[in-house]
Amino acid sequence: MLEASDETILLYRFRIRLKNGDLLEMMERLVQKNRESHFLATTYSFHWQTGEGQLIKRWDNAPHFPNLPGFPHHIHDGREDVVKQGKGLSGLEILETLNGEFDKT
């Protein structure tokens, strides 16, 4: 945790091995301004891949697809070059999404 005069910055990164052997890497940078009660995610990347390293999905907000609706939020779906519109997400929302995927099986 870093503190500036008017903001607090939290950065977390997790590597989680899922029950089926898949890997989920989660990174989020959160900022709290003026000691407000909430944090705002400014940067995130949630990368889900098989145990063999094949990309399943990655949700992120890196600003490299400026013409995509919802910029900078996007999803890499199955391959790095398959990119579709996304929306801002939190780590908790990703965990809920994956939990729903595993409930289907």
N, C-alpha and C positions, 0 to 999 in steps of 0.2 A: 504494500500500500504506500503510495506517495501522497504527500500533502503539499499543496502550494497555498498561498495566502487565502485563496478563495475557492479552491477545489480539492477534492480527494479523488485519486485515480486508483482503481483496482484492476489488476490484470490476472486472469487465471488461465491455466492450460491443463487439460486432463487427457490422458490416454486411457480408454476404457475398453477392456476385452469383453465382448458381449457373450451371452450364454451359448450362442451357436458358433462362436469362434471369430465373428466379425470384429472389426476394430472401429471405434468411434474416437476421433480426436476433436476436442472442443477447446476453442480459444475465444475469449471475450475480454474486451477492454471496456470498463465501466467508469463513468465520471459522475461525481456528485459535486454540484456547484453551490457555493454559499451555504454549505451545511444543510441543504434541503433534505427532506426525508427519503428521497428516492435517488437511484442511480440511473443514468442514461447510457445505453450501450452505444459506443461510438465506432467500434470495430469488432467484427466477429467472423469466425470461420468454424463450421461444423462439418467435419469430413468423415464419411461413413464408407468403409471398404470391407471387402471380404477378407477372410483370414489369409488368402493367397495374394492380397494386395490389389485386387480389381476394384476400381471405384464403383460404388453404388450411387451415392449422391454427395454433393458438397454444397452447402448453403453458405454464401458469404456476401460481403459488401465491399470487396475490393473494387475500386473505381475503374475497371478496365472494359466495360461494355456500355459506353455512354448512350448508345442509340436504343438500348433495350428498355421497354416500358418498366417502370418501377426502379430505374437506376438510382442507386448503385446495387440494389439487392438483386441477387440472381441465384440460380441453381445449376450446377453441373450435374447432368443426369445420365449416369452410366459411363460417360466418357468425358474427357476434358473439353472436347470440341462440341459437345451437345449442351447448349446453354439455353435456359429459358427464364422467363420472368419470375422473380421471387418477391418476397416481402420481408420486412424486418422481423427477426425472430430472436428469442432468448434461448439460452441453454436449457431452461426448463421446458420450453415448448418443443425443442428437439427431442428431449428425453420422452416427452409424452407422445410425440409422433412415432418414435421407434417402438415404444411400448405398444402402441396401437398396431404397428406392423407385426410384431411378434404375437399379439393376441389373435391375429388372423390365421396363424399357422397352427 
